[in-house]
Structures are given as C-alpha cells and as structure tokens.
Amino acid sequence: VTGVNERLVVTVLGPDRPGLVEAVSKVVEGHGGNWEASRMVRLAGRFAGVLLVTSSDDVVDRLATDLRALGQEGLQVVVERGDDDAPPDSRAMELELVGHDQPGIVRKVSAVLASRGVNIDELDSTCESAPMAGHNLFKVHAMVRAPMALDVAALRAELEGLAGDLMVDISLAESVES
C-alpha cells in the first residue's frame, strides 16, 4: 500500500448466505486494502458486519465506491472515514451483567453510563434459556471508556443501585486494555 493510509469503517447488512464475507474481502483486496478488524454475526437470518479497512489515500475513494456497489447484491453497505482511536485522557473498563431477562436493561444501564460521560466501545449480549431458574438469563459483556476524572466509586454505587432495582448482577472493573 502506497501513500498515507486512510481508515474506513464499513457496515454490511443483508440476508445471510454463503459468500458475503468473500465478496467484501475481494473488493478490499482488489484495491490493495488491508482488513484490520471486524465483528460479524448472523442474527435472525440476517448477516451483520462492521469492519475497519485501511487503504492508501490514492485509492480510498474508489474502494469506498466499490464497497457501496455491493448494494447491487442485496446488501446495505455504509462506508465512512474513520477517526483516531480513544482519547488519551480516558481509561478502559469492563462491565459484566447477568440476570433475569426483562425489557429495558440495556437502556437503563447505558443511561447511567452516558450520564457520567462513559462511552461504550463494545457491547455483546445474549439471552439464554435457564430451565432451572424458570426464565431466560440475560448476559452483557461491555468494554467501556471512562474519563480519567470520573469518580469510579460513585459510578459503581449507582450501578449497584440499578442492579438491585433490576435484580441483576453488575460488575465494573478496570481493564488491562487501555
């Protein structure tokens, strides 16, 4: 790859079928791009993916155009230029939640985090059958980024109060990833 590297964030959504990842990767490679990171999943018969691609500045616009052209294959594709990573004045933290599945858990937890300036970098959630408990078990694993000036003890106390209201377990810990 020649020239200055540009970063593209690409999202892809469409009916799941074999060959979707191959189609996207073929376009990236065809322009000399580098596939740096991705998250892809099949949910309810749909394929959803987000990826970070770098490419030289002299071909990045053509790469973006050709990625968007995958829409002709029944995919919804959004391509945006990426920015720098996390601000240096923040710290990485890890949030875990486990409890009885109920509407509103993600909204309530994310509202507490947002009110204190905490950004959610990654969020993975699952709902699993818990036959012994007689209900579904909802699990969340999130990587968050908090301002260095944040009173972590106060945030933990607020999350513990919310956990009691929702009858779930929530933990928040410093992450080894910075």
PyMOL commands that set and color helices and strands:
alter all, ss='L'
color gray80, all
select helices_A, chain A and resi 20-30+60-73+105-115+152-166
alter helices_A, ss='H'
color red, helices_A
select strands_A, chain A and resi 5-15+34-43+46-56+76-81+90-100+119-130+135-147+168-174
alter strands_A, ss='S'
color yellow, strands_A
deselect
rebuild
show_as cartoon
